[in-house]
Amino acid sequence: MMEQQLQHPGWRPVDPPRRPVLVVNPRSGDGAAARVKVVERARDLGIEVVILTPRQSLVALVRSAVERGADALGMAGGDGSLSVVAEVAASHGLPFICVPAGTRNHFALDLGVDRRDVLGALEAFTEGVEREVDVAEVNGRLFLNNVSLGVYGEAVRRSAYRDAKARTLVATADKVLGPHGHVPSLRLVDDAGREHAQLAVVLVSNNPYSLDRPPVGTRPALDSGRLGVIALDAPGGGPHAPGRAWSAPHLEVLATAPVHAGTDGEAVDLDPPLHFAIRPKALRVRISSRHPGASPSAALSRAAPRLPMPRPPKP
């Protein structure tokens, strides 16, 4: 038992919650929750299910669940919905369960949830292991994955983005960075003290992404206490290298007008200046003890086995 725990630092067995609540967004992932019967399975496990309808406020639904005595909160939906529920869970010190019923399930991947095992993710309510992870915020708004500014921020606003992300991003980049385009007015100072005043892309993430070893695009850790920052200058943006990546506990981005941003894949407008900060180990998360418990980049570096975590015998 002790040896197994040391192989997966931070995860620990926990008792099941007494009044768990799962919110389900039936529209996420083109109906992923309905296809695998998440609602039916959750109810079989004794979990209260709340189904989000188009006219309802997700924040209001989750806060109501807490007022009724929920002692664990789960979300079956996309990354944007997960962030909303996670913010309520963090503010009340409640465990949060991610059920990967969205399109990309980015947070689930880096948390170590098996995205192919949607129903198995519900076992976090009944046979889960728990740890604390970081969350990040921009101007007080929580995010679990990243905030994209510049070309990405413009692309996320387009209606075609969800159906054809790569194609929409290329088209937006051509428009923004072309000879008649307008580069968003963003400025920041990097970790080397250099000012970037003509930025095409700024990506700020809750913990840095792996950029130097495969698989690129996942985060080796969610508890480093650092933001990841990637800044790409527009053509002609200055004499120094056109791109830079670094980590920091906080970041300020300046702009002359409200900034179009993609926050965990959702289009939002942010008033400048943009203040980014990390909140170390602010969120309790639970996953199934059968799931990997690490992102692909973390699993590769650790060469760690899967996480069988038997519950300790009761005294």
C-alpha positions in Angstrom: 0.0 0.0 0.0 2.7 2.5 1.0 4.8 1.6 -2.1 1.8 2.1 -4.4 1.1 5.6 -2.9 4.7 6.7 -3.4 4.6 5.8 -7.1 1.7 8.3 -7.4 2.6 11.2 -5.1 -0.3 13.2 -3.9 -3.2 10.7 -4.6 -4.8 9.2 -1.5 -7.8 6.9 -1.0 -10.9 8.6 0.4 -14.3 7.6 1.7 -17.2 8.1 -0.8 -19.3 11.3 -0.4 -22.7 11.0 1.3 -24.6 13.5 -0.9 -22.8 13.6 -4.3 -24.2 15.7 -7.1 -23.4 15.4 -10.8 -24.4 18.1 -13.3 -24.8 16.8 -16.9 -24.7 19.0 -20.0 -26.5 16.9 -22.6 -25.3 19.1 -25.4 -21.6 18.7 -24.8 -19.6 16.5 -27.0 -22.5 16.2 -29.5 -24.5 14.3 -26.8 -21.7 12.1 -25.4 -23.3 11.7 -22.0 -26.6 10.4 -23.6 -24.8 8.0 -25.9 -23.1 6.1 -23.0 -26.1 6.7 -20.6 -24.2 8.7 -18.0 -27.5 9.8 -16.3 -28.7 6.3 -15.8 -25.4 4.9 -14.5 -25.0 7.8 -12.1 -28.4 7.3 -10.6 -27.7 3.6 -10.3 -24.7 4.6 -8.2 -26.8 6.7 -5.9 -25.6 10.1 -7.3 -28.1 12.9 -7.6 -28.2 14.1 -11.2 -29.0 17.6 -12.3 -29.5 18.1 -16.1 -28.5 21.5 -17.5 -31.1 22.9 -19.9 -30.3 25.7 -22.4 -32.1 28.5 -20.4 -30.6 27.5 -17.0 -27.6 29.1 -15.3 -25.0 26.5 -14.5 -23.6 28.6 -11.7 -27.1 28.9 -10.1 -27.7 25.1 -10.4 -24.4 24.2 -8.7 -24.8 26.8 -5.9 -28.3 25.4 -5.3 -26.8 21.9 -5.0 -24.4 23.2 -2.4 -27.1 24.8 -0.5 -29.0 21.5 -0.4 -26.0 19.9 1.2 -23.9 18.4 -1.6 -20.6 17.2 -0.3 -19.0 16.4 -3.8 -19.6 18.1 -7.1 -19.1 16.5 -10.5 -19.6 17.8 -14.1 -20.2 15.8 -17.2 -19.5 18.2 -20.0 -16.9 20.3 -21.8 -13.9 22.1 -20.4 -15.8 25.4 -20.1 -18.6 23.8 -18.0 -16.0 22.1 -15.9 -14.4 25.4 -15.0 -17.7 26.8 -13.7 -18.4 23.9 -11.4 -14.8 23.7 -10.3 -14.9 27.3 -9.2 -17.9 26.6 -6.9 -16.2 23.5 -5.6 -13.0 25.3 -4.8 -14.8 28.2 -3.1 -16.5 25.7 -0.8 -13.6 23.3 -0.3 -15.6 20.4 -1.9 -14.1 17.6 -4.0 -14.6 17.9 -7.8 -15.1 15.1 -10.2 -14.5 15.4 -13.9 -16.6 13.2 -16.2 -15.1 13.5 -19.7 -18.3 14.1 -21.8 -17.1 17.0 -23.8 -15.3 17.3 -27.2 -11.6 17.6 -26.2 -11.7 16.8 -22.5 -8.4 18.6 -22.1 -8.5 18.9 -18.3 -9.4 15.2 -18.0 -6.4 14.2 -20.1 -3.9 16.2 -17.9 -5.6 15.1 -14.7 -5.1 11.4 -15.6 -8.8 10.5 -16.3 -9.2 7.8 -19.0 -11.2 9.8 -21.6 -12.3 6.6 -23.3 -13.9 5.4 -20.1 -16.7 7.9 -19.5 -18.8 5.7 -17.3 -15.7 4.5 -15.4 -15.0 8.1 -14.4 -18.2 8.0 -12.3 -16.3 5.6 -10.0 -14.6 8.7 -8.6 -17.7 9.1 -6.5 -17.7 5.6 -5.1 -14.1 4.3 -5.2 -12.1 7.5 -5.8 -8.7 8.8 -5.0 -8.1 12.4 -4.2 -5.4 15.1 -4.5 -5.1 18.9 -4.6 -4.3 20.6 -7.9 -3.7 24.2 -8.9 -6.2 26.5 -10.6 -5.4 29.8 -12.4 -7.4 33.0 -12.7 -7.5 36.0 -15.0 -9.0 39.1 -13.5 -10.6 36.9 -10.8 -12.1 34.4 -13.3 -11.0 30.8 -12.7 -9.7 28.6 -15.5 -8.5 25.0 -15.5 -6.6 24.8 -18.8 -5.6 28.0 -20.5 -6.5 31.5 -21.8 -5.7 32.3 -25.4 -5.2 35.8 -26.7 -4.4 37.2 -30.1 -5.1 35.0 -33.1 -6.5 32.1 -30.9 -8.7 34.5 -29.0 -10.1 35.9 -32.2 -10.6 32.4 -33.7 -12.6 31.1 -30.7 -15.2 33.8 -31.3 -16.0 32.5 -34.7 -19.1 30.2 -35.0 -17.1 27.7 -37.2 -14.4 27.2 -34.6 -16.0 24.2 -32.7 -16.6 22.3 -36.0 -13.3 23.1 -37.7 -10.8 24.4 -35.2 -7.6 24.1 -37.3 -9.2 25.5 -40.5 -10.8 28.4 -38.6 -7.5 29.2 -36.8 -5.6 29.3 -40.1 -8.2 31.5 -41.7 -8.2 33.9 -38.7 -4.4 34.0 -38.7 -4.3 34.9 -42.4 -6.8 37.7 -41.8 -5.1 39.1 -38.6 -1.5 38.7 -39.7 -1.9 39.4 -43.5 -0.9 42.6 -45.2 -4.2 44.3 -44.4 -4.7 42.7 -41.1 -4.7 44.2 -37.6 -2.6 42.7 -34.9 -4.3 42.8 -31.6 -2.8 45.5 -29.4 -1.2 43.4 -26.6 1.9 44.1 -24.5 3.8 42.2 -21.9 7.2 41.9 -20.4 8.7 38.4 -20.4 10.9 36.7 -17.8 14.1 38.1 -19.4 12.8 41.6 -18.9 12.1 42.1 -22.7 8.9 43.9 -23.8 6.8 42.3 -26.4 4.6 45.0 -28.0 3.4 43.3 -31.2 2.0 39.9 -30.2 0.2 37.5 -32.4 -0.4 34.9 -29.8 -0.3 34.7 -26.0 -1.2 31.5 -24.3 -1.4 31.4 -20.5 -1.9 28.0 -19.0 -2.7 26.6 -15.5 0.8 25.0 -15.2 3.2 24.8 -18.2 2.8 22.6 -21.2 5.4 20.1 -22.2 7.3 21.6 -25.1 10.6 19.7 -25.1 9.4 16.1 -25.1 6.5 14.2 -26.6 3.6 14.2 -26.3 3.7 18.0 -26.8 0.5 19.7 -25.6 -0.1 18.1 -22.3 1.0 19.3 -18.8 3.4 17.1 -16.9 2.0 18.5 -13.6 -1.0 20.4 -12.3 0.5 21.3 -9.0 3.8 23.2 -9.8 2.4 26.5 -8.5 3.3 28.2 -11.8 1.6 29.6 -14.9 2.8 28.5 -18.3 3.3 31.4 -20.7 3.8 31.2 -24.5 4.2 34.4 -26.4 4.6 34.7 -30.2 5.4 38.0 -31.8 3.8 39.1 -35.0 6.1 39.4 -38.1 8.3 42.4 -37.6 7.5 42.5 -33.9 11.0 43.2 -32.7 14.7 42.4 -33.0 14.6 39.5 -30.5 13.4 35.9 -31.1 9.8 35.7 -32.3 8.7 33.3 -29.7 9.3 32.6 -26.0 8.0 30.2 -23.4 8.4 30.6 -19.6 6.7 30.0 -16.3 5.7 32.5 -13.6 3.4 32.8 -10.6 1.7 35.8 -12.1 1.6 37.8 -15.3 0.2 41.1 -16.5 -0.9 41.7 -20.1 -1.6 45.3 -21.2 -4.0 46.3 -23.9 -5.7 49.5 -25.2 -9.2 48.0 -25.4 -11.2 45.0 -24.2 -9.5 41.8 -25.3 -11.1 38.9 -27.1 -10.0 35.8 -25.4 -10.7 32.1 -25.4 -10.9 30.9 -21.7 -11.0 27.1 -21.5 -12.4 27.2 -25.1 -15.1 29.7 -24.3 -15.2 33.1 -26.0 -15.0 36.0 -23.5 -14.1 39.7 -23.4 -11.6 40.7 -20.8 -11.1 44.3 -19.6 -7.4 45.4 -19.5 -5.1 45.2 -17.8 -5.3 41.4 -17.6 -3.9 40.0 -14.3 -3.1 36.3 -14.4 -2.3 34.4 -11.2 -1.9 30.8 -10.0 -3.8 29.5 -7.0 -1.7 26.6 -5.7 -3.5 23.5 -4.7 -6.8 25.3 -4.5 -9.0 22.5 -5.9 -9.6 19.0 -4.5 -10.0 16.6 -7.4 -11.1 12.9 -7.4 -10.7 10.3 -10.1 -11.4 6.6 -10.4 -8.7 4.5 -8.7 -8.5 2.5 -12.0 -7.6 5.5 -14.1 -4.0 6.5 -14.9 -3.7 9.5 -12.5 -1.2 11.3 -14.7 -1.1 13.1 -18.0 0.7 11.4 -21.0 3.8 13.6 -20.6 3.9 13.0 -16.8 3.4 9.2 -17.3 6.1 9.1 -19.9 8.7 10.9 -17.7 7.8 8.8 -14.6 7.3 5.5 -16.4 4.7 5.0 -13.8 2.3 2.0 -13.7 -1.5 2.5 -13.5 -2.8 3.4 -10.1 -4.4 0.5 -8.2 -5.2 2.0 -4.9 -7.1 -0.3 -2.5 -9.0 1.3 0.3 -7.3 0.9 3.6 -9.1 -1.5 6.0 -11.2 0.1 8.6 -9.9 -0.1 12.1 
